[in-house]
Structure formats: structure tokens, C-alpha cells
Amino acid sequence: MDGDPVFIDDPAADPRLVTGPGRDQGPSMLLPLAGDGTPLGALSLARPPGAAPYTVPERALATQFAQQAALAVVVGRARHDREQLAVLEDRDRIARDLHDLVIQRLFAVGMTLESARRADPPDAVRDRIDTATRELDATIQEIRTAIFALQQQPDEAPTSLRTRVLRETGAAAGTLGFTPSVSFTGPVDALTGESVARDLVAALREALSNAARHARASRVEVTVEAAAGDQDHGAGAVRLTVTDDGVGIPPGQTRSSGLRNLARRAEALGGSAEAGPGPGGTGTRVTWHVPR
């Protein structure tokens, strides 16, 4: 505890050893590992019971070895910190270049296409311009999502639920052709545990994938609510709702494999998932709610 080495010639008779495996060993040494005054650990050496005690030169040699081992740990940590800093600086540079150069050029191309569309081209050309403009918008959104990911610390605590939901909806813009709208109700980050958050994001990904593949929607709304009151789970629940204005679920169709996956994830956490018509009887609304 004081940072000094401890030498024990007879563990069975030493009053400092009350219990533990040390009493079953012979002569032993406990040497501190410290770097710049910071404790890093300890090096324990022991001989068989009945062996000769460590000599003074052996004690000095072991103490020097412990000091060198501590220095190696400090140097290794410093090298890792430098490498991590270099990676973070490179990621930050890439994020700045994407934001300041690539996105601005894409914006310029989009404005050029909009100008061409206002020139009243033939319908076929107008459709192609509209398609290219939508692709540019989706690309810009994907780049923004990539920039956000680059700016995250790789070794930081698990990203907040809000951030992960925004990442998923931003990534889905590429397949949907537009960016879903997102809203949060309640302190979703504070009230949602990591296991629930992980499954909620997976459920969101599945719901957005279904909307992109089957719904033919032009709008998708995502809502995440914490402490949402319902008769099944009371106030302590987290609810995910994904609503689209697409073609809806065909009459008589049973749940798809994607919806079954949503239900299984919710049921594993003591919750449930349902899919039905959206507001006004059009589109699809998927609701996924579990106890938090």
C-alpha cells in the first residue's frame, strides 16, 4: 500500500499473512509496479515451502526487474495513446474534408440539376433529373451519417439511444429514397437500458427495411417514447412506432418473417409487437413496446 517491496522469509510464521495462498508457499517477495508515482499493480514471487530465503542480491535484482516491468507498461500505454490520438486526428480530418469539400460539391450539382429542371425539359428528362436529385439527397444524408460516426470516440461508453436511432434512420434514407422523420418523447436515454436499446435499434432496422422493400412509401415517421403508459406494461415501458403512408398490409396476409422477428425480440423482453393500418386506415403502423 505504501509502494515499498515486501519480503517474507517464512509465510507460515509471518503475522502479516492472516489467510490466503501465501501461507502455503515458501519465501516470497511482493514488489510494487508503479510508474510516475501511479500504482499499476504488483509482482509476486515465491519459492516452494522450506526453500532458502531470497538473498540480498536476488531481492535487488527482482526489485529492478519490477521497476523495468512498470516502465514497460507505462511506455506501452503511452504508445497506445499516441496511436489512438493519430487515429482520431485522421478521422477528424476525413470528417472535415467530407463536410467542407464533398458535400458542398454535391450541393452544387444538385442546384445545377434543379436549374435544368426549371428549364421545362421533356417529361423523360425531368424524371431522370428528379431521380438524380433524390440520389444526391440520399448520398448527402449518408455522408452526414458517416461524418457523425467518424466524430465518435471509438472507445467511449455505448452511444446514446437517440444517436443510434438517428444513425439508423439516416442510413435508411439510401434505400427509402428519403429521410424518415424522427421524434422522441420522454428521457429515452436515461430510462432505456442497454439490452432494451440494442433490441429496439434492431427492431427499428427491421421495420425500416420492411418499409423500403414492401411499402412503396413516400413518408416514414419514427417515434421513440420512454415511460409510455399502456395497459400492458404501465408507465415503465419503452415504445417504438414506425408509420408509413405506403400500400399497407394486403388483406388476409399473415405476418412476414420481418414482423415475426420484431415480435420475437419484443416477447423475449416481456413485451409485444403489432402491425396494422396507419392513421386513417392507410399505410402501415408497426408498434414495438417492452418494459424498460
C-alpha positions in Angstrom: 0.0 0.0 0.0 3.0 2.3 0.6 4.7 1.4 -2.6 7.5 -0.4 -0.8 8.6 -4.0 -1.5 7.6 -6.7 1.0 10.0 -9.6 1.7 8.8 -12.7 3.6 11.2 -15.4 4.7 8.6 -17.7 6.5 5.0 -17.1 5.4 3.6 -19.6 8.0 5.1 -17.6 10.9 4.6 -14.1 9.4 1.8 -12.2 11.3 1.1 -10.1 8.2 -0.3 -13.1 6.4 -3.6 -13.9 8.0 -5.0 -16.1 5.3 -4.7 -16.8 1.6 -2.5 -18.9 -0.7 0.7 -17.0 0.5 0.7 -19.1 3.8 1.2 -22.3 1.8 4.3 -21.0 0.0 7.9 -20.6 0.9 10.0 -17.5 1.0 8.3 -14.8 -1.1 8.5 -11.2 -2.4 5.7 -8.8 -3.2 7.1 -6.0 -5.4 5.2 -2.8 -6.4 4.7 -1.9 -10.0 4.4 1.9 -10.3 5.1 4.5 -13.0 5.4 8.2 -12.2 4.0 7.6 -8.8 0.9 5.8 -10.2 0.3 2.3 -8.9 -0.1 -0.2 -11.7 -0.1 -3.5 -9.8 2.3 -5.8 -8.0 4.7 -8.6 -8.9 4.6 -11.6 -6.6 7.4 -14.2 -6.5 7.5 -17.2 -4.2 9.7 -20.3 -3.6 8.5 -23.7 -2.5 7.9 -24.3 1.2 11.2 -25.0 3.0 13.4 -23.3 0.3 16.2 -20.9 1.2 15.2 -17.3 1.6 15.9 -14.8 -1.1 19.4 -13.3 -0.8 20.0 -9.5 -0.8 21.3 -9.6 -4.5 18.3 -11.6 -5.5 16.0 -9.1 -3.8 17.8 -6.1 -5.5 17.6 -7.9 -8.9 13.9 -8.6 -8.6 13.2 -5.0 -7.5 15.0 -3.7 -10.5 13.1 -6.1 -12.7 9.8 -4.9 -11.3 10.8 -1.3 -12.0 11.6 -2.1 -15.6 8.3 -4.0 -16.0 6.4 -1.0 -14.7 8.3 1.2 -17.1 7.4 -1.1 -20.0 3.7 -0.9 -19.0 3.9 3.0 -18.9 5.7 3.1 -22.3 3.2 0.7 -23.8 0.3 2.8 -22.6 1.9 6.0 -23.9 2.5 4.4 -27.3 -1.2 3.3 -27.4 -2.3 6.8 -26.5 -0.2 8.3 -29.3 -1.5 5.8 -31.9 -5.1 6.5 -30.7 -4.5 10.2 -31.0 -3.2 9.8 -34.5 -6.3 7.8 -35.5 -8.6 10.3 -34.0 -6.8 13.2 -35.8 -7.1 11.4 -39.1 -10.8 10.6 -38.6 -11.4 14.3 -37.8 -9.5 15.4 -40.9 -11.6 13.0 -43.1 -14.8 14.3 -41.5 -13.8 17.9 -42.2 -12.9 17.1 -45.8 -16.2 15.3 -46.4 -18.2 18.2 -44.9 -16.3 21.1 -46.4 -15.5 19.6 -49.9 -17.6 16.6 -50.9 -21.0 17.8 -49.5 -20.5 21.3 -51.0 -19.8 19.8 -54.4 -22.8 17.6 -54.2 -25.0 20.6 -53.2 -23.6 22.4 -56.3 -24.5 19.5 -58.6 -28.0 19.4 -57.0 -28.6 23.1 -57.6 -27.4 22.7 -61.3 -30.0 19.9 -61.7 -32.7 22.0 -60.2 -31.9 24.8 -62.6 -32.1 22.4 -65.5 -35.5 21.1 -64.3 -36.8 24.7 -64.2 -36.0 25.0 -67.9 -39.1 22.8 -68.6 -37.4 19.8 -70.2 -39.3 16.9 -71.7 -41.0 14.6 -69.2 -38.5 11.8 -69.7 -35.6 14.2 -69.0 -37.5 15.7 -66.0 -38.0 12.2 -64.5 -34.3 11.5 -64.8 -33.4 14.8 -63.2 -35.7 14.1 -60.3 -34.2 10.6 -59.9 -30.7 12.0 -59.9 -31.7 14.7 -57.4 -33.2 12.2 -55.0 -30.0 10.1 -55.3 -27.9 13.2 -54.4 -30.0 13.9 -51.4 -29.7 10.3 -50.2 -25.9 10.4 -50.8 -25.6 13.7 -48.8 -27.5 12.2 -45.9 -25.3 9.1 -45.9 -22.2 11.2 -45.9 -23.6 13.2 -43.0 -24.2 10.0 -41.1 -20.6 8.9 -41.9 -19.3 12.2 -40.6 -21.2 11.8 -37.4 -19.8 8.3 -37.0 -16.3 9.4 -37.7 -16.5 12.1 -34.9 -17.5 9.5 -32.3 -14.8 8.3 -29.9 -14.2 4.6 -30.7 -13.6 3.6 -27.0 -16.3 5.8 -25.4 -19.2 4.4 -23.5 -22.1 2.9 -25.6 -23.6 5.6 -27.8 -26.9 7.0 -26.6 -30.1 5.6 -27.9 -31.1 8.8 -29.6 -27.8 8.8 -31.5 -28.2 5.2 -32.6 -31.8 5.8 -33.7 -30.7 8.8 -35.8 -27.9 6.8 -37.3 -30.4 4.0 -38.4 -32.9 6.5 -39.9 -30.1 8.3 -41.7 -28.7 5.1 -43.1 -32.2 4.0 -44.2 -32.5 7.1 -46.4 -30.4 5.4 -49.1 -32.9 2.6 -49.6 -36.1 4.6 -48.9 -35.2 7.5 -51.2 -35.9 10.0 -48.4 -35.0 10.6 -44.7 -37.6 9.4 -42.2 -38.8 11.9 -39.7 -37.9 11.1 -36.1 -39.3 12.3 -32.7 -38.5 11.4 -29.1 -40.9 11.6 -26.1 -39.5 11.4 -22.6 -36.0 10.8 -21.3 -35.3 7.9 -23.6 -31.5 7.8 -22.9 -31.9 7.9 -19.1 -34.7 5.3 -18.9 -33.7 2.8 -21.5 -31.3 0.0 -20.5 -28.6 -1.2 -22.9 -30.2 -4.5 -23.6 -33.5 -2.9 -24.5 -31.8 -0.2 -26.5 -29.9 -2.8 -28.5 -33.1 -4.7 -29.4 -35.0 -1.5 -30.1 -32.4 -0.4 -32.7 -32.5 -3.9 -34.3 -36.4 -3.7 -34.4 -36.1 -0.2 -36.0 -33.7 -1.5 -38.6 -36.1 -4.3 -39.4 -39.2 -2.0 -39.6 -37.4 0.4 -41.9 -36.2 -2.4 -44.1 -39.7 -3.7 -44.5 -40.9 -0.2 -45.4 -38.2 0.1 -48.0 -38.9 -3.3 -49.5 -42.7 -3.6 -49.5 -44.4 -0.4 -48.6 -43.6 1.9 -51.6 -44.0 4.7 -49.2 -43.2 8.4 -49.6 -43.1 9.2 -45.9 -42.0 7.3 -42.8 -42.3 8.6 -39.2 -40.3 7.1 -36.4 -41.3 7.8 -32.7 -39.5 6.6 -29.6 -41.2 7.0 -26.3 -39.9 6.3 -22.8 -42.2 5.6 -19.9 -45.1 5.3 -22.3 -48.2 4.4 -20.4 -50.2 1.4 -21.7 -52.4 -1.1 -20.1 -50.0 -4.0 -20.7 -46.9 -2.5 -19.1 -47.9 0.5 -17.2 -45.7 3.5 -17.0 -42.4 1.6 -17.2 -42.2 0.8 -20.9 -40.4 1.9 -24.0 -42.3 2.1 -27.2 -41.1 2.3 -30.8 -43.6 3.3 -33.5 -42.8 3.3 -37.2 -45.6 4.6 -39.5 -45.5 4.9 -43.3 -48.0 6.1 -46.0 -47.4 3.1 -48.3 -49.7 0.4 -49.7 -50.3 -1.2 -46.3 -50.5 -4.9 -45.5 -52.6 -6.8 -48.1 -55.9 -8.2 -46.7 -55.5 -11.7 -45.4 -51.7 -11.7 -45.4 -50.2 -13.2 -42.3 -47.2 -11.7 -40.6 -44.0 -11.6 -42.6 -40.7 -13.0 -41.4 -39.6 -9.5 -40.5 -42.7 -8.9 -38.4 -42.2 -12.2 -36.7 -38.6 -11.2 -35.9 -39.9 -8.0 -34.3 -42.4 -9.9 -32.2 -39.8 -12.4 -31.0 -37.5 -9.7 -29.9 -40.2 -7.9 -28.0 -41.5 -11.1 -26.4 -38.0 -12.1 -25.3 -38.1 -8.9 -23.2 -41.6 -9.4 -21.9 -43.2 -7.1 -24.5 -45.0 -7.4 -27.8 -45.1 -6.1 -31.3 -48.1 -5.4 -33.6 -48.5 -4.2 -37.2 -51.7 -2.7 -38.7 -53.1 0.1 -40.8 -51.7 3.6 -40.2 -53.8 6.7 -39.4 -56.9 7.0 -41.4 -56.7 3.3 -42.5 -53.8 3.9 -44.9 -50.2 2.7 -44.9 -48.8 0.6 -42.1 -48.0 1.3 -38.4 -45.6 -1.0 -36.6 -45.6 -0.7 -32.8 -42.9 -2.4 -30.7 -43.1 -1.9 -26.9 -41.3 -3.6 -24.0 -40.8 -3.0 -20.3 -37.7 -0.8 -19.7 
